[in-house]
Amino acid sequence: MSENHLGDFLRARRAAVGPGDVGMAHHGMRRVAGLRREEVAVLAGVNADYYTRLEQGRERRPSAQVVEALGRALLLDADTVAHLHRLAGSVPGRPSPAAASRVGPALRTLIDGYRDTPAFVTGPTLDILAANALTEALYSPFERADNLAAMVFLDPAGRSFHTRWDRTAEAVVGHLREAEGLDPRNGRLRALVGELSARSPDFARLWNTHTVRGKTRAAKHFLHPDVGHLHVTYHAFDVREAPGQQLIVYHADPDSPSFEALRLLGGDRRALRLVRDGL
């Protein structure tokens, strides 16, 4: 992984913005994708040489005001601007502490209480640290249900299970980029990104876009070999006692086919096999 996190990020995001996106006229062929360095500097109101030093890693500590200006120039959303602040070291307050890998007993009891809803706890690198029985049944098609990113990119079940795989893959990479900004020295993250980049060209391509995405709430579409299609919404909640951990809960609308499928998935396994076999 490159040590010039700020410069790599700026280059990638600059390449993703065209002159027309920011109201700039352009003529003829361009040698670079997206905006030129000089154009970003003009839009952000900074010196072109200073901006070049930022990309090259010769300047690594822009002010919070410069970071905000770069965010506006590059059309970044709120999550991505926050990530840029972290890369630049301009976020006020103390750095986020390392997330605990141990899930407390009270939280384990809580997720086990969700009998009709998959619930699990993840760490900052999307490791599944604890899961209730229904989550284990939901993820049973995977060889190992221990890391959401590895399940999407490395497990053969990933592409069939996630019926909107492209969206899921982009979201997963965005979550890992956010984790990098929060703790760029995270050894587990470095090892995971290295493995995924080496084994999955799709991951390597998406990682190099430097897209950042927070994990809050979104729709999920699954295809489970035992109960068929599942349409759920996930909600993510920060675990205050263990910074970096999140409680993830999947929710299906009551009385919907997906709700009934989840109940079946978490119920009598013999009945499930009979349904699956059409008996």
N, C-alpha and C positions, 0 to 999 in steps of 0.2 A: 504494500500500500504506500502511496506517495505521502511524504511528510509535509508537503505544501498544500494542506487541506483548503486554506482560504483561496489560494490561486487556482487550484483545480476547480473549485466550486465556481468562481467568477468566470473562468473560461467556458465551462460547460453551460452556465446560464446565459452568457453572452451569445453563445452559438445558437441558443434556442429562440432568440428574439430577432426578428427581421426589421429592417428600416421602416417598412410599412406599418408594423405593429405599433410603432411609437411616433408615427406621423412624419417620418423623414423621407424625403424624396431620394430615389436612387436610380442610377443610370448605368447601363452596360453590365458587363460581367464583374462579379466580385470574387476575389481570391479566397475569402474566408466565409464560412457559414455564419449567418446572423450578423450582428453588429460588429463594427471595428472598435478597437480599443479607444480611438479618439472620439468616436461617436458616444460611447458609454460615458467618457469623461465629460463631454459637453452636456449630456443629459443630466448627469449627477452634479455638475457644477464644480468639478475638481480639475486639477492640473493633469494633462494627459500623461506626463512623465511619472507623476505620482501614481496614477492608476496602473501604469505599466509595471511599476515596482511592486504593487499589490499582487498582480497576477504572477509575477516572477518570483515572489517570495522574498524580495529584498526589503519589503515593508510589510509587517504583519499585524500592526496594531492601529488600524484606522479608528477615529473617534466614533462615538455612537451616532453623531450627526451625519458623518460620512456614510456609515452603514445604512442609515435610513434613506439617504439620498440615492445610494446604489440600489437599494431595494425598489425605490420608485422607478429608477431608470431601467431596471431589468424586469419590471412588471411582476415582482414577487408577491405571493400572497402572505398572510400573516404568519403561518407556520414556517414558511421558508425564510422570511425576514428574521424571525426569532432564531432560526438555525444559523443564519449569517452572523447575527450578533454573537452567538456562542463561538463560532469559528474565529471571529475577530477579537474575542476576549472582552467584549464591551457590554456583557450582561452584568447588571449590578448584583451584588450579593455574593454569597459563597457558592462554589461549584457544587453540583449535585453529588451527594455521597454515593459510594458504590452500593448498588442494590443488594439486599440480602437474598441469598439463594434459598434460605429456609422459610417455608410458609408457616405462620403461626397456627397453633391448634384452634383458636377461635375462628380463623378464616377457613380452615379446613372443615370445621363443623358447619359453617355457613354454606359453603358450596355443596356439601353433601345434603343439605336440606332442600336444594333445588332438585326435586325428583322428576319433574316433567320438563326441565330446562337444562341444556348443557351449560355448565359453568366451570371455569378453570382459571388458574393464575399463571401469568407469564412474567418473565424477567425482561430486561431492556433489550436483549438480543433475541426475543421471541421464543426462548426456551419455555416449555410447559413445565411449571414447577409443581403443580398440583391440579387434579382434575376429578370431577365427580363421575359416578358410574355412567351417566348418560353421555358425557363427553367421550369416555372410553369406547362406548358402543358406537357413537357417531363416527369416531376416527378409526374404527376397527379395520377398514380397508387398507390402512397404511401399515407398512412393515414395522415402523417405529413412530409412535406419536409423541415425539419428545421436543421437536423444534418446528415451529410453523413455517419458517423459511425453507428448511431442508425438506419438509414434507411437500411443499409446493414445487421446488426446483429439482429435487433429486429422487424422490420416490415415484415409481412408475404410476402409482394410483393418483398422483396429483392432478394430472390433466383431465382425467375422466371424472374425478370427484368434484373438482371446481369447474362447473359448467361455464363460468366466465373467467377462464384461467388468466387471460391477458390482464384484466382489471385486477385480479387478485395478486398477480405477480408484481405489477406496478405498485400496488399498495404495500406489499411486504417489503419491497426494496426501499420505498419511501420511509417506512417505519425504522428500518435499520439505519438509514441516513440520519434520521432524527436522533437515534441513539448515539451515533458517532459524534454529532455535535455536542451532545450532553456529556460525553465521556470519551474523547478521542484516544485515550490511552487504555481503553478497555481491552485487555488481552483476549478475552473470550470473543469479542466482536471481531478483532483482527483475524483470529483463527477461523472463525465462521465465514467471514467475507473471503478469505484466501481460499478456503475449500470450495465455496460456492462458485467463485470466479473461475477456478481451475476446472471444475466439473460441469459447469452449466454456461454455455455461451450466452443464453438468454439473460442469465443473472448478470454476467459481465457487461453486457450491452446496457442493461437498465441501470446498473450501478454507476456507469460513467455519465449518465444524464444528470446526476446530482439532484434528482427530484426528492423533496422532503415532504413527508406526510405524517401528521399526528394521528394517533389511534383514538377515536372518540365514538362514532356511531356510523354504521353503514349497513346496506343490504348484503346478504350472502345467498348464493345459489349453489346448492350441492346436489349431487346424484349419488345416492347410497345404494349399493347392490342389493340390500335387503328390503328397503322401503321406498325406493325410487326418489323422485325429485323432492327437495326440501327448500323452501323459501323462508328465510329467517332474517331478523335484524339483530346485529350485535350492538351491545353497549359496553364501553370500556370505562372502568372506574379506577382512579389512582388509589393505591394502598398507602395510606398516610404513614403507617408505622414502618413501612419498608420502601423508601423512595426508589423508584425504578420498577417496582412491581405493579401490575395491573390485574384487576379482576375483570374477566370477560364473560358476559352472559349472552347467550343466544335466545332470542324470543320469537315465537311464532304466534300469529293471531289466533285467539281462542276459537275453537270449532272449525278452523281451517284444515285442509288436508295435511298441511305440514305439521300442525299441532297434533293431529291424530297419529301421523307417522312417527313423531318423536315419542309419543306415549307407547306406541307399539314397539319402537326400538328399545325403550327402556323397560319393557314389560317381560312377559313370559317368552323365553327364547324358543320353546317348542312351538308356540303359536306363531311366532315370527317365521320359523322355518316352513310351517304349513302355508302361510300366506305367500312366502317367496316361491314355494314350489307349486302354487296354484291348487292346493288341495282344500 
